[in-house]
Every structure is written in structure tokens, then in C-alpha cells.
Amino acid sequence: MQENTQIQAEIERITAHYAERIQHNQDQLAKQKEALRNWQMAKKHESQRISEVIDLCSKQPANDSQAAGPSVPAASPVAASLQPSLVTKASAGR
């Protein structure tokens, strides 16, 4: 009977030891999963940021045609105020 009690105590010690190891492994796994999720989110945000920059850069050539000057409708007050000075400069260059 005493030997059975000793064996049972040893089994409980071994079981507790392996339960601690299992818990430690589960804790480490949870930390690694969290780190992976954080990295994935950072990667996703960086990819979105890069996509936005690419979109902006791809739209730039369309604006290059307007680099010579903004197109202002002739009827606008801004165009009217610019036209006399353009005419004066053009006349002065002749």
C-alpha cells in the first residue's frame, strides 16, 4: 500500500511538471501569435500606404499637361485680370 502511495505521488509530481511545461508552451505560442498579428497589421498598413503613393504618382502625369499654366475660363475674373498683363508683356517684347 505504501509503495502505491509513493507511485501515485510521483505520478502527480510528473503530471504537474508536464502541465507547467505545456502552459509555458501555450503562453509562448500566444505571444508569438500576437507578434505575428501585429506584424501582419503593420504590413497591411504599409502596403496600403504604398498603394496610395503609387496611385498619387500614377496621377501626376495627367497634371503635367497643365504645368504650362492653369486653364482658367475666359469669362472668369481671374482670366480677365491676367489677360491685360499678358498682352502688355507680349507687346513689350515686340
Stockholm file with secondary structure:
# STOCKHOLM 1.0

chainA/1-94         MQENTQIQAEIERITAHYAERIQHNQDQLAKQKEALRNWQMAKKHESQRISEVIDLCSKQPANDSQAAGPSVPAASPVAASLQPSLVTKASAGR
#=GR chainA/1-94 SS CHHHHHHHHHHHHHHHHHHHHHHHHHHHHHHHHHHHHHHHHHHHHHHHHHHHHHHHHHHHHHHHTTTTCCCCCTTSHHHHHHHHHHHHHHHHTC
#=GC SS_cons        CHHHHHHHHHHHHHHHHHHHHHHHHHHHHHHHHHHHHHHHHHHHHHHHHHHHHHHHHHHHHHHHTTTTCCCCCTTSHHHHHHHHHHHHHHHHTC
//
